[in-house]
Amino acid sequence: MALATTFGPVFAAPDDALDPVMKLLADKGLVGTAPAATVEAPSLSEPTLMRRVQDRASDMVVSAMNFIGVPYRRGGNSAETGFDCSGFTRKVFETSLGLVLPRRADEQAATPGLVKVKRDDLKPGDLVFFNTMRRSFSHVGIYIGDNRFIHAPSRGKDVRTDDLSFSYWAKRFTGARRAETALVTEAHAQAATESPTEPVTH
């Protein structure tokens, strides 16, 4: 609730809105702190690709934070009607990445293009899965950094953040997935369309 309070009023002032989130992302190495360089012709260089991936991860965290306080609803998939856990992650991924995930948590864990991530390697934007119904991948949330994740918990509760180190979640953690492959592929495709195409010679 404290985190919700921290971020709640922040969204009312666009100029200051990203400060806490961007600081968190910068601390995790996901967002650069140096001033932007002069814009030059797009290239397929790795720094450019990584920046695009990082920007998308930042957008995802901010998008997810905007739903704090939305009530849980089984089968729900919108802020207007409420979310269940997988409806929430599906909405955030579609809104921020344009990536449509399957509807169920276990299906999201098996989504082609998402890569497995170890607990110690988590980065903001990763999907985190838990065994809350005596089966693996029965609950899902989105890691936001600082050992916290955001999710739609259960009936009678609202979208909120929780600490992965709490015993309940630590004991039930079953894995994580990252959309890194899909993001890099998209960045390559976008950069290719923006760059002049060299004539093909044989």
Secondary structure by P-SEA (a helix, b strand, c coil): caaaaaaccccccccccaaaaaaaaaaacccccccccccccccccaaaaaaaaaaaaaaaaaaaaaacccccccccccccccccaaaaaaaaaaacccccccccaaaaaacccbbbbccccccccbbbbbccccccccbbbbbcccccccccccccccccccccccaaaaaaccbbbbaaaaaaaaaaaaaaaacccccccc
